[in-house]
Amino acid sequence: MAMAGRRRRDVLLRQLRALDADLQALGGGLLVRTGDPVRVVEAVARGSGATSVHANGDVSAYAQRRDRRVQSALEPEIRLDLHWGCHLHRPGSVTSRTTGRTHLVFTPYHRAWATTSRQDWPTPVDVEVIDPERDGLPSEKIPTTSDSSDDGNDGAGADAAESRLLDWLDRVDAYEQTHDLPAERSGTSHLSTDLHFGTLSPRRVVDVVGTATAGRAAFVRQLAWRDWYASLFLERPDLVDTAMRTDLDGVAWSDDPEGVDAWIAGRTGFPIVDAGMRELSATGWMHNRVRMITASFLVKDLLVDWRIGERHFRRELVDADVAQNAGNWQWVAGTGPDAAPYFRVLNPVTQSRRFDPDGAYIARWVPELSALPAADRHAPWEVGPIELAAAGVVLGDADTSDAATYPAPIVDHAAARERAIAAYGAARTPN
Ligand SMILES: Cc1cc2nc3c(=O)[nH]c(=O)nc-3n(C[C@H](O)[C@H](O)[C@H](O)COP(=O)(O)OP(=O)(O)OC[C@H]3O[C@@H](n4cnc5c(N)ncnc54)[C@H](O)[C@@H]3O)c2cc1C
């Protein structure tokens, strides 16, 4: 797993152990082999006399390359059957009638997605369980992070995932009201990690949740975004590195290692940004609205290349997924499909007031501001000295000044916005 962070590896190992236990209960077990996938899969398949190999499809460039190599090593004697259990519809199967390819705008894609009939699952057949030598899973101790409960993935295995889905049913009807409020821990499903690892299939999620209420329909619509990004990546796996809007691939990004460090550490002086980045580093998860705000801050306020942020999120997120992550980063950067125009720049303070009106999310992750009245937590630099002193807040460079308790903002948002618009504009109209 290229670039997988510690937490995602932990979750993967926990899930594989649970899968092994489930398979053992059925009289089999997980066969673990390490090495070049082409040689390993071919050796196991030929060694066991298999006539077909079944695998879950994946759209990343690495996975597409790997699967093509495996296929040419196996065929013609052995068939490679890719299934797409992590998607409602097989990527590439919902297409525009005009172009025959994936829609470049989400709304028509969603309309087609919602009315496309599902491909049948393969018919189950009896299989003979063979018992080859097993290497076993890596034996190093799996650190269970104390805050792992926040990633919504603390119980491993399909049964635990199913209970998380059933728990979500108690809350999904309020999704329209709660999904954009990061302080509401249960305002979204936290099912992204299960969907990524396949411990829950989106088919099961759609079947259980349905679309009977506005909240349910809004929730199910989000699953179409996953399929959409996967379909776009199936056609263009290079989108992890290349701006979809080629005219915006030449933005003169700023080389700002200090800004990137402050962003990663949650010390930008913008409380909603810092809260999000601290949630990410403490738990491996971040609320979607805050992913948008923090990503926009890096790309627009600091004018840092979206690929740097994409790599950081990919390393840190437990639900990190190449297509979903890069697709969303491109969307926020304005370089992606159906993205907002580049000159719309999210204002972190306005966003904070709107989506964290009580400042509760900020207070949770930036406790040094929690003694400020809720309305003052969004932009502490606008607060008077008496109020700051009463809350024990001293603004400054929190790195160097002993007295400072929280950084002053590292950029002026209005000026940064102008700079970003100019840089994007210049990329679009090169001299
Ligand atoms: C910069 C950025 C990076 C992101 N990186 C990832 C990533 O690596 N992996 C990932 O799964 N999601 C990613 N997302 C999308 C979204 O933030 C997460 O899917 C969501 O926060 C997961 O929480 P949830 O399960 O509670 O979501 P819910 O609100 O309960 O939504 C249900 C499901 O719908 C899907 N979904 C929701 N929003 C999106 C979206 N914008 N794009 C694609 N699918 C969506 C997810 O599978 C999610 O689990 C990213 C978003 C942004 C803005």
The ligand as an SDF file (V2000), in Angstrom:
LIG
                    3D

 53 58  0  0  0  0  0  0  0  0999 V2000
  -10.0120   17.3400    0.4290 C   0  0  0  0  0  0  0  0  0  0  0  0
  -10.8900   16.1120    0.6200 C   0  0  0  0  0  0  0  0  0  0  0  0
  -10.3190   14.8440    0.6660 C   0  0  0  0  0  0  0  0  0  0  0  0
  -11.1250   13.7070    0.8100 C   0  0  0  0  0  0  0  0  0  0  0  0
  -10.5250   12.4640    0.8390 N   0  0  0  0  0  0  0  0  0  0  0  0
  -11.3040   11.3610    0.9360 C   0  0  0  0  0  0  0  0  0  0  0  0
  -10.7260   10.0460    0.9440 C   0  0  0  0  0  0  0  0  0  0  0  0
   -9.5110    9.8740    0.8390 O   0  0  0  0  0  0  0  0  0  0  0  0
  -11.5590    8.9640    1.0710 N   0  0  0  0  0  0  0  0  0  0  0  0
  -12.9180    9.1190    1.1770 C   0  0  0  0  0  0  0  0  0  0  0  0
  -13.6250    8.1030    1.2950 O   0  0  0  0  0  0  0  0  0  0  0  0
  -13.4930   10.3350    1.1430 N   0  0  0  0  0  0  0  0  0  0  0  0
  -12.7360   11.4520    1.0290 C   0  0  0  0  0  0  0  0  0  0  0  0
  -13.3400   12.6870    1.0180 N   0  0  0  0  0  0  0  0  0  0  0  0
  -14.8210   12.7740    0.9720 C   0  0  0  0  0  0  0  0  0  0  0  0
  -15.5150   12.9250    2.3310 C   0  0  0  0  0  0  0  0  0  0  0  0
  -14.9150   13.9550    3.0760 O   0  0  0  0  0  0  0  0  0  0  0  0
  -15.5140   11.6410    3.1560 C   0  0  0  0  0  0  0  0  0  0  0  0
  -15.9700   10.5750    2.3740 O   0  0  0  0  0  0  0  0  0  0  0  0
  -16.4410   11.7900    4.3580 C   0  0  0  0  0  0  0  0  0  0  0  0
  -16.0400   12.8680    5.1630 O   0  0  0  0  0  0  0  0  0  0  0  0
  -16.4420   10.5150    5.1690 C   0  0  0  0  0  0  0  0  0  0  0  0
  -17.2470   10.6710    6.3020 O   0  0  0  0  0  0  0  0  0  0  0  0
  -18.6190    9.9030    6.4560 P   0  0  0  0  0  0  0  0  0  0  0  0
  -18.4500    8.4690    6.1270 O   0  0  0  0  0  0  0  0  0  0  0  0
  -19.1410   10.2380    7.8110 O   0  0  0  0  0  0  0  0  0  0  0  0
  -19.4910   10.6110    5.3240 O   0  0  0  0  0  0  0  0  0  0  0  0
  -21.0610   10.6840    5.1110 P   0  0  0  0  0  0  0  0  0  0  0  0
  -21.4420   12.1210    5.0790 O   0  0  0  0  0  0  0  0  0  0  0  0
  -21.7920    9.8090    6.0560 O   0  0  0  0  0  0  0  0  0  0  0  0
  -21.2470   10.1660    3.6130 O   0  0  0  0  0  0  0  0  0  0  0  0
  -21.5130    8.7880    3.2950 C   0  0  0  0  0  0  0  0  0  0  0  0
  -20.4850    8.2600    2.3360 C   0  0  0  0  0  0  0  0  0  0  0  0
  -20.5760    8.9430    1.0850 O   0  0  0  0  0  0  0  0  0  0  0  0
  -19.2840    9.0690    0.5080 C   0  0  0  0  0  0  0  0  0  0  0  0
  -18.9690   10.4820    0.3420 N   0  0  0  0  0  0  0  0  0  0  0  0
  -19.4210   11.5310    1.0650 C   0  0  0  0  0  0  0  0  0  0  0  0
  -18.9230   12.6950    0.5830 N   0  0  0  0  0  0  0  0  0  0  0  0
  -18.1010   12.3580   -0.4410 C   0  0  0  0  0  0  0  0  0  0  0  0
  -17.2760   13.0950   -1.3340 C   0  0  0  0  0  0  0  0  0  0  0  0
  -17.1690   14.4260   -1.2880 N   0  0  0  0  0  0  0  0  0  0  0  0
  -16.5630   12.4080   -2.2500 N   0  0  0  0  0  0  0  0  0  0  0  0
  -16.6370   11.0670   -2.3370 C   0  0  0  0  0  0  0  0  0  0  0  0
  -17.4070   10.3110   -1.5200 N   0  0  0  0  0  0  0  0  0  0  0  0
  -18.1250   10.9550   -0.5880 C   0  0  0  0  0  0  0  0  0  0  0  0
  -18.2970    8.4410    1.4910 C   0  0  0  0  0  0  0  0  0  0  0  0
  -18.0320    7.1190    1.0890 O   0  0  0  0  0  0  0  0  0  0  0  0
  -19.0720    8.4660    2.8020 C   0  0  0  0  0  0  0  0  0  0  0  0
  -18.6730    7.4530    3.7020 O   0  0  0  0  0  0  0  0  0  0  0  0
  -12.5390   13.8430    0.8990 C   0  0  0  0  0  0  0  0  0  0  0  0
  -13.1000   15.1300    0.8670 C   0  0  0  0  0  0  0  0  0  0  0  0
  -12.2920   16.2480    0.7210 C   0  0  0  0  0  0  0  0  0  0  0  0
  -12.9400   17.6090    0.6610 C   0  0  0  0  0  0  0  0  0  0  0  0
  1  2  1  0
  2  3  1  0
  2 52  2  0
  3  4  2  0
  4  5  1  0
  4 50  1  0
  5  6  2  0
  6  7  1  0
  6 13  1  0
  7  8  2  0
  7  9  1  0
  9 10  1  0
 10 11  2  0
 10 12  1  0
 12 13  2  0
 13 14  1  0
 14 15  1  0
 14 50  1  0
 15 16  1  0
 16 17  1  0
 16 18  1  0
 18 19  1  0
 18 20  1  0
 20 21  1  0
 20 22  1  0
 22 23  1  0
 23 24  1  0
 24 25  2  0
 24 26  1  0
 24 27  1  0
 27 28  1  0
 28 29  2  0
 28 30  1  0
 28 31  1  0
 31 32  1  0
 32 33  1  0
 33 34  1  0
 33 48  1  0
 34 35  1  0
 35 36  1  0
 35 46  1  0
 36 37  1  0
 36 45  1  0
 37 38  2  0
 38 39  1  0
 39 40  1  0
 39 45  2  0
 40 41  1  0
 40 42  2  0
 42 43  1  0
 43 44  2  0
 44 45  1  0
 46 47  1  0
 46 48  1  0
 48 49  1  0
 50 51  2  0
 51 52  1  0
 52 53  1  0
M  END
$$$$
